[in-house]
């Protein structure tokens, strides 16, 4: 009975999700809200069981340990972040938000350098110099597209040099091609998942009908 109920719920939610093909509708929003709610609840349970409970247990087991000092900074920043829910005191949490944004930007920059530029430079040395060089230059153009600063012109407005605008145009074209390829990949993956889900439900329903008819 439990397996049959789970099968029916999974089938209905799958239909609700793919109903977006006919436009935004309450069934699709219901499925999305359930997905977000379940994901948030699961993340909360994981954070509680794997982060909060071990930390609290460690602090209670040995409050005078010198290792507990390492938890002082994240605890204080977390407490400051809670002030964002109180409108008059929301500015207190700006330090935590600024630190999160800064660390995120640093991690993204390091990832771009170590995960994109350096492997392409290595590929240039490995035996495909022309292709590697072209890919590396296109990657640099894509990264420079996100640089929006420039010197002020006679009217006081920021203006970029011609070469920077040209590089930004090339970077924009690269990003458009990349996003198009990603969209095509997501679309084909969605079709594969749809076919897999339909095959699964058909097999399960056939199995259940066989049991009922027996």
MARBA-3410 file (N, C-alpha, C, O; in Angstrom, 1 decimal):
214
0.8,-1.2,0.0,0.0,0.0,0.0,0.9,1.3,0.0,0.6,2.2,-0.7 ~ 1.9,1.2,0.8,2.8,2.4,0.9,3.5,2.6,-0.4,3.6,3.8,-0.9 ~ 4.0,1.5,-1.1,4.6,1.7,-2.4,3.7,2.2,-3.4,4.1,3.0,-4.3 ~ 2.4,1.8,-3.4,1.4,2.2,-4.4,1.2,3.7,-4.2,1.0,4.4,-5.2 ~ 1.0,4.1,-2.9,0.8,5.5,-2.6,2.0,6.4,-3.1,1.8,7.5,-3.7
3.2,6.0,-2.8,4.4,6.7,-3.2,4.4,6.8,-4.7,4.8,7.8,-5.3 ~ 4.0,5.7,-5.4,4.0,5.7,-6.9,3.0,6.7,-7.4,3.3,7.5,-8.4 ~ 1.8,6.8,-6.9,0.8,7.7,-7.3,1.2,9.1,-7.1,1.1,10.0,-7.9 ~ 1.8,9.4,-5.9,2.3,10.8,-5.6,3.4,11.2,-6.5,3.4,12.3,-7.0 ~ 4.3,10.3,-6.8,5.4,10.6,-7.7,4.9,10.9,-9.1,5.4,11.8,-9.8
3.9,10.1,-9.5,3.4,10.3,-10.9,2.6,11.6,-11.0,2.8,12.4,-11.9 ~ 1.9,12.0,-9.9,1.2,13.3,-9.9,2.1,14.4,-9.9,1.9,15.4,-10.6 ~ 3.1,14.4,-9.1,4.1,15.5,-9.0,4.9,15.6,-10.3,5.2,16.7,-10.7 ~ 5.2,14.5,-11.0,5.8,14.6,-12.3,5.0,15.2,-13.3,5.4,16.1,-14.1 ~ 3.7,14.9,-13.3,2.7,15.5,-14.2,2.6,17.0,-13.9,2.5,17.9,-14.8
2.6,17.4,-12.6,2.5,18.8,-12.2,3.7,19.6,-12.7,3.5,20.7,-13.2 ~ 4.9,19.0,-12.6,6.1,19.7,-13.0,6.0,19.9,-14.5,6.3,21.0,-15.0 ~ 5.7,18.9,-15.3,5.7,19.0,-16.7,4.5,19.8,-17.3,4.4,20.0,-18.5 ~ 3.5,20.1,-16.4,2.4,20.9,-16.9,2.9,22.3,-17.2,2.1,23.1,-17.8 ~ 4.1,22.7,-16.8,4.6,24.0,-17.1,4.8,24.2,-18.6,4.8,25.3,-19.1
4.8,23.1,-19.3,4.9,23.1,-20.8,3.7,23.9,-21.4,3.8,24.4,-22.5 ~ 2.6,23.9,-20.7,1.4,24.5,-21.2,1.2,25.9,-20.5,0.1,26.5,-20.7 ~ 2.2,26.3,-19.8,2.2,27.6,-19.2,2.1,27.5,-17.7,1.9,26.5,-17.1 ~ 2.4,28.7,-17.0,2.4,28.7,-15.6,1.0,28.4,-15.0,0.0,29.0,-15.6 ~ 0.9,27.6,-14.0,-0.4,27.2,-13.5,-0.3,26.8,-12.1,0.8,26.6,-11.6
-1.4,26.7,-11.3,-1.3,26.4,-9.9,-0.7,25.0,-9.6,-0.1,24.9,-8.5 ~ -0.9,24.0,-10.4,-0.4,22.7,-10.2,1.1,22.8,-10.2,1.8,22.1,-9.4 ~ 1.7,23.5,-11.2,3.1,23.6,-11.3,3.7,24.3,-10.1,4.7,23.9,-9.5 ~ 3.0,25.4,-9.7,3.5,26.2,-8.5,3.4,25.4,-7.2,4.3,25.5,-6.4 ~ 2.4,24.5,-7.1,2.3,23.6,-6.0,3.5,22.7,-5.9,4.1,22.5,-4.9
3.8,22.1,-7.1,4.9,21.1,-7.1,6.2,21.8,-6.8,7.1,21.3,-6.1 ~ 6.4,23.0,-7.3,7.7,23.8,-7.1,7.8,24.2,-5.6,8.8,24.1,-5.0 ~ 6.6,24.6,-5.0,6.7,25.0,-3.6,7.0,23.7,-2.7,7.7,23.8,-1.7 ~ 6.4,22.6,-3.1,6.7,21.4,-2.3,8.2,21.0,-2.5,8.9,20.6,-1.5 ~ 8.8,21.2,-3.7,10.2,20.9,-3.9,11.0,21.8,-3.0,12.0,21.4,-2.4
10.7,23.1,-3.0,11.5,24.1,-2.3,11.4,23.8,-0.8,12.4,23.9,0.0 ~ 10.2,23.5,-0.3,9.9,23.3,1.1,10.6,22.0,1.6,11.3,22.0,2.6 ~ 10.5,21.0,0.8,11.2,19.7,1.2,12.7,19.9,1.2,13.4,19.4,2.0 ~ 13.2,20.6,0.1,14.7,20.8,0.1,15.2,21.7,1.2,16.2,21.4,1.8 ~ 14.4,22.7,1.6,14.8,23.5,2.7,14.7,22.7,4.0,15.6,22.9,4.9
13.7,21.9,4.2,13.6,21.1,5.4,14.7,20.1,5.5,15.3,19.9,6.6 ~ 15.1,19.5,4.3,16.2,18.5,4.3,17.5,19.2,4.7,18.3,18.7,5.4 ~ 17.7,20.4,4.1,18.9,21.1,4.4,19.0,21.5,5.8,20.1,21.5,6.5 ~ 17.8,21.9,6.4,17.8,22.2,7.8,18.1,21.1,8.7,18.9,21.2,9.7 ~ 17.6,19.9,8.4,17.9,18.7,9.2,19.3,18.3,9.1,20.0,17.9,10.1
19.9,18.4,7.9,21.3,18.0,7.7,22.2,19.0,8.5,23.2,18.6,9.1 ~ 21.9,20.3,8.4,22.7,21.3,9.1,22.6,21.1,10.6,23.6,21.3,11.3 ~ 21.4,20.7,11.1,21.2,20.5,12.5,22.0,19.3,13.0,22.7,19.3,14.0 ~ 21.9,18.2,12.2,22.5,16.9,12.7,24.0,16.9,12.5,24.7,16.3,13.3 ~ 24.5,17.5,11.4,25.9,17.4,11.1,26.8,18.6,11.5,28.0,18.6,11.5
26.1,19.7,11.9,26.8,21.0,12.2,26.5,21.4,13.6,27.3,21.5,14.5 ~ 25.2,21.7,13.9,24.8,22.3,15.1,25.0,21.3,16.3,25.6,21.6,17.3 ~ 24.4,20.1,16.1,24.5,19.2,17.2,25.9,18.8,17.6,26.2,18.7,18.8 ~ 26.8,18.5,16.6,28.2,18.2,17.0,28.9,19.3,17.7,29.6,19.1,18.6 ~ 28.6,20.6,17.2,29.3,21.7,17.8,28.8,21.9,19.3,29.6,22.1,20.2
27.5,21.8,19.5,26.9,22.0,20.8,27.4,20.9,21.7,27.7,21.1,22.9 ~ 27.4,19.6,21.2,27.9,18.5,22.0,29.4,18.7,22.4,29.7,18.5,23.6 ~ 30.2,19.2,21.5,31.6,19.5,21.8,31.7,20.6,22.9,32.6,20.5,23.8 ~ 30.9,21.7,22.7,31.0,22.8,23.7,30.6,22.3,25.1,31.2,22.7,26.1 ~ 29.5,21.5,25.1,29.0,21.1,26.4,29.9,20.0,27.1,30.0,20.0,28.3
30.6,19.2,26.2,31.4,18.2,26.8,32.7,18.7,27.4,33.1,18.2,28.4 ~ 33.2,19.8,26.8,34.5,20.3,27.3,34.5,21.8,27.1,35.1,22.3,26.2 ~ 33.7,22.6,28.0,33.6,24.0,27.7,34.9,24.8,27.8,35.0,25.8,27.2 ~ 35.9,24.3,28.6,37.1,25.0,28.8,38.2,24.7,27.8,39.3,25.1,27.9 ~ 37.9,23.9,26.8,38.9,23.5,25.8,39.3,24.7,25.0,38.4,25.5,24.6
40.5,24.7,24.6,41.0,25.8,23.7,40.5,25.7,22.3,40.5,26.7,21.6 ~ 40.1,24.5,21.9,39.6,24.3,20.6,38.2,25.0,20.4,37.8,25.3,19.2 ~ 37.5,25.3,21.4,36.2,26.0,21.3,36.3,27.4,20.9,35.4,28.0,20.4 ~ 37.5,28.0,21.0,37.7,29.3,20.5,37.5,29.4,19.0,37.1,30.5,18.5 ~ 37.8,28.3,18.3,37.7,28.3,16.8,36.2,28.5,16.4,35.9,29.0,15.3
35.3,28.1,17.3,33.9,28.2,16.9,33.3,29.6,17.3,32.2,29.9,17.0 ~ 34.1,30.5,17.9,33.6,31.8,18.4,33.2,32.7,17.2,32.2,33.3,17.2 ~ 34.1,32.7,16.2,33.9,33.6,15.0,32.6,33.2,14.3,31.7,34.0,14.0 ~ 32.4,31.9,13.8,31.2,31.5,13.1,29.9,31.7,13.9,28.9,32.0,13.4 ~ 30.0,31.4,15.3,28.9,31.6,16.1,28.4,33.1,16.2,27.3,33.4,16.1
29.4,34.0,16.4,29.1,35.4,16.4,28.5,35.9,15.1,27.6,36.6,15.1 ~ 29.1,35.5,14.0,28.6,35.9,12.7,27.2,35.4,12.4,26.4,36.1,11.8 ~ 27.0,34.1,12.9,25.6,33.6,12.7,24.6,34.4,13.5,23.5,34.6,13.0 ~ 25.0,34.7,14.7,24.1,35.5,15.6,23.8,36.9,14.9,22.7,37.4,14.9 ~ 24.9,37.5,14.4,24.7,38.8,13.7,23.8,38.7,12.5,23.0,39.6,12.2
23.9,37.6,11.8,23.0,37.4,10.6,21.5,37.3,11.0,20.7,37.6,10.2 ~ 21.2,36.8,12.2,19.8,36.7,12.6,19.2,38.1,12.8,18.0,38.3,12.7 ~ 20.0,39.2,13.0,19.5,40.5,13.1,18.9,41.0,11.8,18.2,42.0,11.8 ~ 19.1,40.3,10.7,18.6,40.8,9.4,17.1,40.6,9.4,16.4,41.3,8.6 ~ 16.5,39.8,10.3,15.1,39.6,10.4,14.4,40.8,11.1,13.2,40.9,11.0
15.2,41.6,11.8,14.6,42.7,12.6,15.0,44.0,11.8,16.1,44.4,11.8 ~ 14.0,44.6,11.2,14.2,45.7,10.3,15.0,46.8,11.0,15.9,47.3,10.3 ~ 14.7,47.3,12.2,15.5,48.4,12.7,16.9,48.1,13.0,17.8,48.9,13.0 ~ 17.2,46.8,13.2,18.5,46.3,13.6,19.2,45.5,12.4,20.2,44.8,12.6 ~ 18.6,45.6,11.2,19.1,44.8,10.1,20.6,45.2,9.7,21.3,44.3,9.2
21.0,46.4,10.0,22.3,46.8,9.6,23.4,46.1,10.4,24.5,46.0,10.0 ~ 23.0,45.5,11.5,24.0,44.7,12.3,24.5,43.5,11.6,25.6,43.1,11.7 ~ 23.6,42.9,10.8,24.0,41.7,10.0,24.7,42.0,8.7,25.1,41.1,8.0 ~ 25.0,43.3,8.4,25.7,43.6,7.2,27.1,43.0,7.2,27.7,42.7,6.1 ~ 27.7,42.9,8.4,29.1,42.4,8.4,29.1,40.9,8.0,30.0,40.5,7.3
28.1,40.2,8.4,28.1,38.7,8.0,27.8,38.6,6.5,28.4,37.8,5.8 ~ 26.9,39.5,6.0,26.5,39.4,4.6,27.8,39.8,3.8,28.1,39.2,2.8 ~ 28.5,40.9,4.2,29.7,41.3,3.5,30.7,40.2,3.5,31.4,40.0,2.4 ~ 30.9,39.6,4.6,31.9,38.5,4.6,31.5,37.3,3.7,32.4,36.8,3.0 ~ 30.2,37.0,3.7,29.8,35.9,2.8,30.0,36.3,1.3,30.4,35.4,0.5
29.6,37.5,1.0,29.8,37.9,-0.4,31.3,38.0,-0.8,31.7,37.5,-1.9 ~ 32.1,38.5,0.1,33.6,38.5,-0.2,34.2,37.2,-0.4,34.9,36.9,-1.3 ~ 33.9,36.3,0.6,34.4,34.9,0.5,33.9,34.2,-0.8,34.6,33.5,-1.5 ~ 32.6,34.4,-1.1,32.0,33.8,-2.3,32.7,34.3,-3.6,33.0,33.6,-4.5 ~ 32.9,35.6,-3.6,33.6,36.2,-4.8,35.1,35.7,-4.9,35.5,35.4,-6.0
35.7,35.6,-3.8,37.1,35.0,-3.8,37.1,33.6,-4.3,38.0,33.2,-5.1 ~ 36.2,32.8,-3.8,36.1,31.4,-4.2,35.8,31.3,-5.7,36.4,30.5,-6.4 ~ 34.9,32.1,-6.2,34.6,32.1,-7.6,35.8,32.5,-8.4,36.0,31.9,-9.5 ~ 36.5,33.5,-8.0,37.7,34.0,-8.7,38.8,32.9,-8.8,39.3,32.6,-9.8 ~ 39.0,32.3,-7.6,40.0,31.2,-7.6,39.6,30.0,-8.5,40.4,29.4,-9.1
38.3,29.7,-8.4,37.7,28.6,-9.3,37.9,29.0,-10.7,38.2,28.1,-11.5 ~ 37.6,30.2,-11.1,37.8,30.6,-12.5,39.2,30.5,-13.0,39.5,30.1,-14.1 ~ 40.2,30.9,-12.1,41.6,30.8,-12.5,42.1,29.4,-12.5,42.7,28.9,-13.5 ~ 41.8,28.6,-11.4,42.4,27.3,-11.4,41.6,26.3,-12.2,42.1,25.3,-12.6 ~ 40.3,26.5,-12.4,39.4,25.6,-13.1,39.3,25.8,-14.5,38.8,25.0,-15.3
39.6,27.1,-15.0,39.4,27.4,-16.4,40.7,27.9,-17.1,41.1,27.3,-18.1 ~ 41.3,28.9,-16.5,42.4,29.5,-17.2,43.6,28.6,-17.1,44.3,28.3,-18.2 ~ 44.0,28.1,-16.0,45.2,27.3,-15.8,45.1,26.0,-16.6,46.1,25.6,-17.3 ~ 44.0,25.3,-16.6,43.9,24.1,-17.5,44.0,24.4,-18.9,44.6,23.6,-19.7 ~ 43.5,25.5,-19.4,43.7,25.9,-20.8,45.1,26.3,-21.1,45.6,25.9,-22.2
45.8,26.9,-20.2,47.2,27.2,-20.4,48.0,25.9,-20.4,48.9,25.8,-21.2 ~ 47.7,25.0,-19.6,48.3,23.6,-19.6,48.1,22.9,-20.9,49.0,22.3,-21.4 ~ 46.8,23.0,-21.4,46.5,22.4,-22.7,47.3,23.0,-23.8,47.7,22.3,-24.8 ~ 47.7,24.3,-23.7,48.5,24.9,-24.8,49.9,24.3,-24.8,50.4,24.0,-25.8 ~ 50.4,24.0,-23.6,51.7,23.3,-23.5,51.7,21.8,-23.8,52.7,21.3,-24.1
50.5,21.2,-23.8,50.4,19.8,-23.9,50.4,19.3,-25.3,50.6,18.1,-25.5 ~ 50.2,20.1,-26.3,50.3,19.7,-27.7,49.2,20.2,-28.6,49.2,19.9,-29.8 ~ 48.3,21.0,-28.1,47.2,21.7,-28.9,47.3,23.2,-28.7,46.4,23.8,-28.1 ~ 48.4,23.8,-29.1,48.6,25.2,-28.8,47.6,26.1,-29.4,47.2,27.1,-28.8 ~ 47.2,25.9,-30.7,46.3,26.8,-31.3,44.9,26.8,-30.7,44.4,27.8,-30.4
44.4,25.6,-30.5,43.0,25.4,-29.9,43.0,25.9,-28.5,42.1,26.7,-28.1 ~ 44.1,25.6,-27.7,44.1,26.0,-26.4,44.3,27.5,-26.3,43.7,28.1,-25.4 ~ 45.0,28.1,-27.2,45.2,29.6,-27.1,43.9,30.3,-27.4,43.6,31.3,-26.8 ~ 43.2,29.8,-28.4,41.9,30.4,-28.8,40.9,30.3,-27.6,40.2,31.3,-27.3 ~ 40.8,29.1,-27.0,39.9,28.9,-25.9,40.3,29.8,-24.7,39.4,30.4,-24.1
41.6,29.9,-24.5,42.0,30.8,-23.4,41.7,32.2,-23.6,41.2,32.9,-22.7 ~ 41.9,32.7,-24.8,41.6,34.1,-25.2,40.1,34.4,-25.1,39.6,35.4,-24.6 ~ 39.3,33.4,-25.5,37.8,33.6,-25.4,37.4,33.6,-24.0,36.4,34.3,-23.6 ~ 38.0,32.8,-23.1,37.7,32.8,-21.7,38.0,34.1,-21.1,37.3,34.6,-20.3 ~ 39.2,34.7,-21.4,39.5,36.0,-20.9,38.6,37.1,-21.4,38.2,37.9,-20.6
38.1,37.0,-22.6,37.1,37.9,-23.1,35.8,37.8,-22.3,35.2,38.8,-22.0 ~ 35.4,36.6,-22.0,34.2,36.4,-21.3,34.3,36.9,-19.9,33.3,37.5,-19.3 ~ 35.5,36.8,-19.2,35.7,37.3,-17.9,35.7,38.9,-17.9,35.2,39.5,-17.0 ~ 36.3,39.4,-19.0,36.4,40.9,-19.0,35.1,41.5,-19.4,34.9,42.8,-19.2 ~ 34.1,40.8,-19.8,32.8,41.3,-20.1,32.1,41.8,-18.8,31.3,42.8,-18.9
32.5,41.3,-17.7,31.9,41.7,-16.4,32.6,42.8,-15.8,32.4,43.1,-14.6 ~ 33.5,43.5,-16.5,34.2,44.6,-15.9,33.5,45.9,-16.5,33.6,46.2,-17.7 ~ 32.8,46.6,-15.7,32.0,47.7,-16.1,32.5,49.0,-15.8,31.9,50.1,-16.0 ~ 33.7,49.1,-15.2,34.3,50.4,-14.8,35.0,51.0,-16.0,35.3,50.3,-17.0 ~ 35.2,52.3,-16.0,35.9,53.0,-17.0,36.2,54.5,-16.6,35.6,54.9,-15.6
37.0,55.1,-17.4,37.3,56.5,-17.1,36.2,57.4,-17.5,35.4,57.2,-18.4 ~ 36.1,58.5,-16.7,35.0,59.5,-17.0,35.3,60.3,-18.2,36.5,60.7,-18.5 ~ 34.3,60.5,-19.0,34.4,61.4,-20.3,34.3,62.8,-19.9,34.2,63.2,-18.7 ~ 34.1,63.6,-20.9,34.0,65.1,-20.7,32.7,65.4,-20.0,32.6,66.5,-19.3 ~ 31.7,64.6,-20.1,30.4,64.9,-19.4,30.4,64.2,-18.0,29.4,64.4,-17.3
31.4,63.6,-17.6,31.5,63.0,-16.3,30.9,61.6,-16.2,30.8,61.0,-15.2 ~ 30.6,61.0,-17.4,30.0,59.7,-17.4,31.1,58.6,-17.7,32.1,58.9,-18.4 ~ 31.0,57.5,-17.0,32.1,56.5,-17.3,32.0,55.9,-18.7,31.0,55.6,-19.2 ~ 33.2,55.9,-19.3,33.3,55.4,-20.7,34.5,54.5,-20.8,35.5,54.7,-20.3 ~ 34.3,53.4,-21.6,35.4,52.4,-21.8,36.0,52.7,-23.1,35.5,53.2,-24.0
37.3,52.2,-23.2,38.1,52.4,-24.4,37.5,51.5,-25.5,36.8,50.5,-25.2 ~ 37.9,51.8,-26.7,37.3,51.0,-27.9,37.8,49.5,-27.8,36.9,48.7,-28.1 ~ 39.0,49.3,-27.4,39.5,47.9,-27.3,38.7,47.1,-26.3,38.5,45.9,-26.4 ~ 38.4,47.8,-25.2,37.6,47.1,-24.1,36.2,46.8,-24.5,35.7,45.8,-24.2 ~ 35.6,47.8,-25.3,34.3,47.5,-25.8,34.3,46.4,-26.8,33.3,45.6,-26.8
35.3,46.3,-27.6,35.4,45.2,-28.5,35.6,43.9,-27.8,35.0,42.9,-28.2 ~ 36.4,43.8,-26.8,36.6,42.6,-26.1,35.4,42.2,-25.3,35.0,41.0,-25.3 ~ 34.6,43.2,-24.8,33.3,42.9,-24.2,32.3,42.3,-25.1,31.5,41.4,-24.8 ~ 32.3,42.8,-26.4,31.4,42.3,-27.4,31.7,40.8,-27.7,30.8,40.0,-27.8 ~ 33.0,40.5,-27.8,33.4,39.1,-28.0,33.0,38.3,-26.8,32.5,37.1,-27.0
33.3,38.8,-25.6,32.9,38.0,-24.4,31.4,37.8,-24.3,30.9,36.7,-23.9 ~ 30.6,38.8,-24.7,29.2,38.6,-24.8,28.7,37.6,-25.7,27.8,36.8,-25.4 ~ 29.4,37.5,-26.9,29.0,36.5,-27.9,29.4,35.1,-27.3,28.6,34.1,-27.5 ~ 30.5,35.0,-26.7,31.0,33.7,-26.1,30.0,33.3,-25.0,29.6,32.1,-25.0 ~ 29.5,34.2,-24.2,28.5,33.8,-23.2,27.2,33.4,-23.8,26.6,32.5,-23.3
26.8,34.1,-24.8,25.5,33.7,-25.5,25.6,32.3,-26.0,24.7,31.5,-25.9 ~ 26.8,32.0,-26.7,26.9,30.6,-27.2,27.0,29.6,-26.1,26.4,28.5,-26.2 ~ 27.7,29.9,-25.0,27.8,29.0,-23.9,26.4,28.8,-23.2,26.1,27.6,-22.9 ~ 25.7,29.8,-23.0,24.3,29.7,-22.4,23.4,28.9,-23.4,22.6,28.1,-22.9 ~ 23.5,29.1,-24.7,22.7,28.3,-25.6,23.1,26.8,-25.5,22.2,26.0,-25.6
24.4,26.5,-25.4,24.8,25.1,-25.3,24.3,24.5,-24.0,23.8,23.4,-24.0 ~ 24.3,25.3,-22.9,23.9,24.8,-21.6,22.4,24.6,-21.7,21.9,23.6,-21.2 ~ 21.6,25.5,-22.3,20.2,25.3,-22.4,19.8,24.1,-23.2,18.9,23.3,-22.9 ~ 20.6,23.9,-24.3,20.3,22.7,-25.1,20.6,21.4,-24.3,19.9,20.4,-24.4 ~ 21.7,21.5,-23.5,22.0,20.3,-22.7,20.9,20.1,-21.6,20.6,18.9,-21.4
20.5,21.1,-21.0,19.4,21.0,-20.0,18.1,20.5,-20.6,17.4,19.6,-20.0 ~ 17.8,20.9,-21.8,16.6,20.5,-22.5,16.7,19.0,-22.9,15.7,18.3,-22.6 ~ 17.8,18.6,-23.4,18.0,17.2,-23.8,18.0,16.3,-22.5,17.4,15.2,-22.5 ~ 18.6,16.8,-21.4,18.6,16.0,-20.2,17.1,15.9,-19.6,16.8,14.9,-19.1 ~ 16.3,17.0,-19.8,15.0,16.9,-19.3,14.2,15.9,-20.1,13.3,15.2,-19.5
14.4,15.9,-21.4,13.7,14.9,-22.2,14.1,13.4,-21.8,13.3,12.5,-21.7 ~ 15.4,13.2,-21.5,15.8,11.9,-21.1,15.2,11.5,-19.8,14.8,10.4,-19.6 ~ 15.2,12.5,-18.8,14.5,12.2,-17.5,13.0,12.0,-17.7,12.5,11.1,-17.0 ~ 12.4,12.7,-18.6,11.0,12.5,-18.8,10.7,11.1,-19.4,9.8,10.3,-18.9 ~ 11.5,10.7,-20.3,11.4,9.3,-20.9,11.6,8.2,-19.8,10.9,7.2,-19.7
12.7,8.5,-19.0,13.0,7.6,-17.9,11.8,7.5,-16.9,11.5,6.4,-16.5 ~ 11.2,8.6,-16.5,10.1,8.6,-15.6,8.9,7.9,-16.1,8.2,7.1,-15.4 ~ 8.6,8.2,-17.4,7.5,7.6,-18.0,7.7,6.0,-18.1,6.7,5.3,-17.8 ~ 8.9,5.6,-18.5,9.1,4.2,-18.5,9.0,3.5,-17.1,8.5,2.4,-17.0 ~ 9.5,4.3,-16.1,9.4,3.7,-14.8,8.0,3.6,-14.3,7.6,2.5,-13.8
7.2,4.6,-14.5,5.8,4.6,-14.1,5.0,3.5,-14.9,4.1,2.8,-14.3 ~ 5.3,3.4,-16.2,4.6,2.4,-17.0,4.9,1.0,-16.5,4.0,0.1,-16.4 ~ 6.2,0.8,-16.1,6.6,-0.6,-15.6,6.0,-0.9,-14.3,5.5,-2.0,-14.0 ~ 5.9,0.1,-13.4,5.4,0.0,-12.1,3.8,-0.2,-12.1,3.3,-1.1,-11.5 ~ 3.2,0.6,-13.0,1.7,0.4,-13.1,1.4,-0.9,-13.7,0.4,-1.6,-13.3
2.2,-1.4,-14.7,1.9,-2.7,-15.3,2.1,-3.8,-14.2,1.3,-4.8,-14.2 ~ 3.1,-3.7,-13.4,3.3,-4.6,-12.3,2.2,-4.7,-11.3,1.7,-5.7,-11.0 ~ 1.7,-3.5,-10.9,0.6,-3.4,-10.0,-0.7,-3.9,-10.6,-1.4,-4.6,-9.9 ~ -1.0,-3.6,-11.8,-2.2,-4.2,-12.5,-2.1,-5.7,-12.6,-3.1,-6.3,-12.5 ~ -0.9,-6.2,-12.9,-0.7,-7.6,-12.9,-1.1,-8.3,-11.6,-1.7,-9.3,-11.5
-0.6,-7.6,-10.5,-0.9,-8.2,-9.1,-2.4,-8.1,-8.8,-3.0,-9.1,-8.3 ~ -3.0,-7.0,-9.2,-4.5,-6.8,-8.9,-5.3,-7.8,-9.7,-6.3,-8.4,-9.2 ~ -5.0,-8.0,-11.0,-5.7,-8.9,-11.8,-5.6,-10.4,-11.4,-6.4,-11.2,-11.7 ~ -4.5,-10.7,-10.7,-4.3,-12.1,-10.3,-5.2,-12.3,-9.1,-5.2,-13.4,-8.5
END
